[in-house]
Amino acid sequence: TNFGPGMSMGHTVAVKAIKGVRNALSMTIPTGTGVHRRMVYIEVEEGFDFQSVSKSIKEDDYFAHDDTHIFQVDSVDSLKDMGHGVLMERKGVSGKTQNQLFTFDMRINNPALTAQVLVGAARATTKQKPGAYTLIEVPVVDLLPGEKEYWIKKLV
């Protein structure tokens, strides 16, 4: 699974929590085979040294396992791009048939899609018995607006 290119909301939040960072943006750049490069842009708080802050970021567990490049900028806001993507590829065997390939490619606005998933999950809670659920336990049709019968007629 290759994520990006685009803004990583999780990595951006993580880098903003590091002492000496006034504002930040972390971009995920896929390099293939599930490996990612992190391009991190930071505004350094007054009184802090860029090299020290950069070292703290690279040592943080959220960044330590990826190829991380850090750049000091005057304004992170001018660099923001909420676009993101994912490319999932799986190659394998189906029964005795070799060379089966599944490819899923998506380009999205990261915050908008996250909000849509949260709204769908909230909608689905009204259709479940009381209790706690993970998203995978919720029937996909319950995430959609309206009645199940409508979606069956429309999609099946």
Wavefront OBJ file of the C-alpha trace (Angstrom):
o trace
v 0.000 0.000 0.000
v 1.404 3.353 -1.056
v -0.074 6.483 0.500
v 0.287 9.885 -1.123
v 1.480 12.050 -2.451
v -0.233 14.413 -0.095
v -0.613 15.910 3.339
v -0.550 13.446 6.216
v -2.934 14.755 8.857
v -1.507 12.397 11.511
v 2.128 13.253 10.836
v 1.311 16.971 10.666
v -0.358 16.840 14.088
v 2.567 14.822 15.484
v 5.222 17.283 14.298
v 3.221 20.266 15.592
v 3.420 18.714 19.080
v 7.228 18.793 19.102
v 8.799 21.505 21.220
v 10.086 24.399 19.127
v 7.643 23.919 16.244
v 5.294 26.887 15.739
v 3.514 25.469 12.695
v 4.125 22.475 10.447
v 3.101 20.466 7.433
v 4.086 16.863 6.749
v 3.749 15.512 3.230
v 3.764 11.788 2.455
v 5.625 10.854 -0.715
v 5.351 7.210 -1.805
v 8.600 5.650 -3.001
v 7.029 2.271 -3.850
v 6.475 -1.107 -2.206
v 4.873 0.511 0.849
v 7.885 2.705 1.641
v 7.312 6.425 2.174
v 9.364 9.590 2.350
v 8.283 12.335 4.760
v 8.762 15.899 3.590
v 8.289 18.035 6.708
v 8.034 21.823 6.556
v 8.264 23.723 9.836
v 8.133 27.224 11.209
v 10.535 27.329 14.161
v 9.452 29.083 17.361
v 11.535 32.049 18.421
v 14.379 31.021 20.717
v 14.737 27.526 19.219
v 17.436 26.243 16.884
v 16.354 24.599 13.606
v 18.988 21.841 13.867
v 17.872 20.857 17.392
v 14.190 20.864 16.441
v 14.967 18.881 13.286
v 16.853 16.280 15.348
v 13.901 15.952 17.747
v 11.528 15.364 14.832
v 13.723 12.673 13.254
v 14.060 10.895 16.615
v 10.294 10.906 17.227
v 8.834 7.406 16.771
v 6.299 8.763 14.281
v 9.144 9.774 11.923
v 12.104 7.571 12.901
v 11.121 4.697 10.600
v 10.745 6.724 7.393
v 13.144 8.679 5.206
v 12.382 12.111 6.702
v 13.499 15.436 5.213
v 12.885 18.607 7.219
v 12.820 22.136 5.842
v 12.529 25.440 7.675
v 10.061 27.804 6.005
v 8.688 31.256 6.760
v 5.071 30.215 6.190
v 3.637 26.703 6.176
v 0.223 28.008 5.106
v 1.479 28.897 1.631
v 2.470 25.238 1.091
v -0.725 23.518 2.259
v -2.437 21.149 -0.128
v -5.188 18.966 1.331
v -5.032 16.497 -1.547
v -3.933 12.939 -0.827
v -4.093 9.529 -2.379
v -3.588 5.820 -1.991
v -2.545 3.077 -4.382
v -3.161 -0.471 -3.214
v -1.892 -3.354 -5.312
v -2.171 -7.033 -4.477
v -0.834 -9.806 -6.684
v -1.496 -13.433 -5.944
v -3.201 -16.686 -6.785
v -6.930 -17.346 -7.001
v -7.452 -21.094 -6.788
v -5.075 -22.460 -9.418
v -5.041 -19.277 -11.478
v -1.738 -17.437 -11.252
v -1.072 -13.750 -11.714
v -4.262 -12.301 -10.263
v -3.844 -8.539 -9.782
v -6.080 -6.182 -7.823
v -5.416 -2.430 -8.082
v -7.233 0.306 -6.160
v -6.252 3.943 -6.802
v -7.877 6.901 -5.060
v -7.187 10.669 -5.049
v -9.041 12.639 -2.397
v -9.270 15.750 -0.256
v -8.016 14.292 3.028
v -10.050 16.301 5.592
v -13.222 16.104 3.479
v -13.039 12.317 3.108
v -12.245 11.906 6.803
v -15.345 13.968 7.641
v -17.478 11.932 5.218
v -16.371 8.672 6.864
v -17.146 10.073 10.327
v -20.612 11.224 9.219
v -21.290 7.822 7.650
v -20.193 6.066 10.847
v -22.411 8.342 12.946
v -25.321 7.611 10.601
v -24.692 3.865 10.938
v -24.847 3.998 14.742
v -28.563 4.708 14.531
v -29.049 1.408 12.662
v -27.089 -0.831 15.077
v -28.054 -2.501 18.330
v -26.574 -0.695 21.363
v -22.915 -1.519 21.891
v -19.425 -0.782 20.645
v -18.375 -1.555 17.072
v -15.333 -1.262 14.882
v -15.970 0.066 11.388
v -15.372 -3.355 9.838
v -18.270 -4.788 11.897
v -20.763 -2.293 10.458
v -22.550 -3.346 7.241
v -21.451 -1.060 4.390
v -25.070 -0.291 3.470
v -25.597 1.195 6.964
v -22.985 3.861 6.208
v -25.117 5.204 3.347
v -27.997 7.672 3.735
v -31.526 6.366 3.333
v -32.980 2.904 3.470
v -31.248 -0.381 2.638
v -33.931 -1.324 0.089
v -33.238 1.852 -1.910
v -29.534 0.984 -2.226
v -30.251 -2.649 -3.122
v -32.555 -1.547 -5.963
v -30.086 1.096 -7.122
v -26.856 -0.911 -6.943
v -27.775 -4.580 -7.382
l 1 2 3 4 5 6 7 8 9 10 11 12 13 14 15 16 17 18 19 20 21 22 23 24 25 26 27 28 29 30 31 32 33 34 35 36 37 38 39 40 41 42 43 44 45 46 47 48 49 50 51 52 53 54 55 56 57 58 59 60 61 62 63 64 65 66 67 68 69 70 71 72 73 74 75 76 77 78 79 80 81 82 83 84 85 86 87 88 89 90 91 92 93 94 95 96 97 98 99 100 101 102 103 104 105 106 107 108 109 110 111 112 113 114 115 116 117 118 119 120 121 122 123 124 125 126 127 128 129 130 131 132 133 134 135 136 137 138 139 140 141 142 143 144 145 146 147 148 149 150 151 152 153 154 155 156
